[in-house]
């Protein structure tokens, strides 16, 4: 069936920690996202999701069902996606796109109440914007000022 089937999304567990904490990002990406090592502690409503390729962690993101979502959407059932990263050594293989392609099903299965995923992407982060558009996210027209300038708020209806 080819490589597509080997990408999976799983909830974080401690077995992933060593590899996740060794993730590295080039500086120009680091300013747009956060490394998984920053999320050893999470609060209620923050869900750490690991992108696995053949059971090896290659990427990571957070899904929030916290009050923070209200800054991005008026929808009570929306979740916020943040801190998507693919370990630098594993970039360029299409893992982020494959992960985002299966995100809808993952969220529908694991968070059945959720019917919208929202995210903020920096106006300078063209690669991320293209990725999210490819997998069905749309620009909501909302804007937010982030740590490195204007962010577009995008969403994906489930």
C-alpha positions in Angstrom: 0.0 0.0 0.0 3.0 2.4 0.0 4.2 4.7 2.7 0.9 6.6 3.3 -0.4 4.0 5.7 2.5 4.2 8.1 1.6 7.7 9.4 -0.5 7.6 12.5 -1.7 10.1 15.1 -1.6 9.0 18.7 -2.0 10.6 22.1 1.3 11.4 23.8 2.7 8.7 26.1 5.9 8.7 28.0 7.5 6.2 25.7 7.6 9.0 23.1 9.5 11.4 25.4 13.1 10.6 24.5 12.6 11.1 20.8 10.3 14.1 21.1 12.8 15.8 23.4 15.5 15.4 20.8 13.5 17.2 18.1 15.3 20.0 16.4 14.1 22.8 14.2 16.0 25.3 12.1 15.9 28.8 13.5 13.6 30.2 10.8 10.9 27.6 11.8 11.6 27.8 15.5 10.2 31.3 15.6 6.8 30.1 14.3 6.3 27.1 16.5 7.4 25.4 19.7 9.4 22.2 20.2 7.7 19.3 22.0 10.1 19.6 24.9 8.2 22.7 25.9 5.1 20.6 26.7 6.3 18.2 29.3 3.7 19.8 31.5 0.2 20.4 30.0 -3.0 21.7 31.6 -6.5 20.3 31.5 -7.9 20.5 28.0 -4.5 20.4 26.3 -4.0 17.3 24.3 -0.5 16.3 23.1 -0.7 14.5 19.8 2.3 12.6 18.4 2.8 12.0 14.6 4.2 8.6 14.2 5.8 7.1 11.1 6.2 3.3 11.6 5.8 3.9 15.3 8.6 6.4 15.4 7.7 10.0 16.5 8.4 12.3 13.6 6.1 15.2 14.6 4.0 16.7 17.3 1.1 19.2 17.8 -1.3 20.3 20.5 -5.0 20.3 20.4 -6.7 22.6 22.9 -10.2 22.5 24.2 -9.5 25.3 26.7 -10.7 28.9 27.1 -7.9 29.9 24.7 -10.1 28.6 21.8 -12.4 31.5 22.3 -9.7 33.9 21.0 -10.0 32.1 17.7 -13.6 31.0 17.3 -17.0 31.7 18.7 -17.9 28.0 18.2 -18.2 26.2 21.6 -17.2 22.9 19.9 -14.1 24.1 18.2 -10.6 22.9 19.1 -7.4 24.9 18.6 -4.4 23.3 16.9 -1.0 24.8 17.9 2.7 24.0 17.9 2.8 21.7 14.9 6.4 20.6 14.2 8.1 17.9 12.3 11.6 17.0 13.5 14.1 18.7 11.1 15.8 15.4 10.3 12.4 14.0 9.1 11.2 17.0 7.1 10.5 17.0 3.4 8.9 13.6 3.4 5.3 14.8 3.4 4.7 13.8 7.0 3.0 17.0 8.0 0.6 16.8 5.1 -0.2 13.1 5.7 -0.8 13.9 9.4 -3.1 16.8 8.6 -4.9 14.5 6.0 -5.9 12.1 8.8 -6.5 14.8 11.4 -10.2 15.0 10.6 -10.8 11.4 11.2 -8.6 11.4 14.3 -10.5 14.3 15.9 -13.9 12.9 14.9 -13.0 9.6 16.6 -11.3 10.9 19.7 -13.2 14.2 20.2 -16.7 13.4 18.9 -18.1 16.8 20.1 -15.6 18.8 18.1 -16.9 20.0 14.7 -14.2 22.6 13.9 -10.5 22.9 14.1 -9.0 26.4 14.2 -5.4 27.5 14.0 -3.3 30.7 13.7 -0.6 30.8 11.0 1.9 33.6 10.7 1.5 35.8 7.6 5.2 35.1 6.8 5.0 31.4 7.2 4.0 30.6 3.6 4.9 26.9 3.8 2.5 26.3 6.6 -0.3 28.3 5.0 0.1 26.2 1.8 0.1 23.0 3.8 -3.1 23.9 5.7 -4.9 25.0 2.5 -4.0 21.8 0.8 -5.6 19.7 3.5 -8.8 21.8 3.5 -8.3 24.6 6.0 -9.7 28.0 5.0 -8.9 31.5 5.9 -11.6 32.8 8.2 -10.7 36.4 7.6 -9.9 36.8 11.3 -6.5 38.2 12.2 -4.6 38.1 15.4 -1.3 39.7 16.4 1.2 37.0 17.5 4.7 37.2 18.9 6.2 37.6 15.4 3.5 39.7 13.6 0.2 39.2 12.1 -1.4 35.8 12.1 -4.2 34.4 9.9 -6.9 32.4 11.6 -7.8 29.4 9.5 -10.3 26.7 10.2 -11.4 23.3 9.1 -15.0 22.2 9.6 -15.5 18.6 10.5 
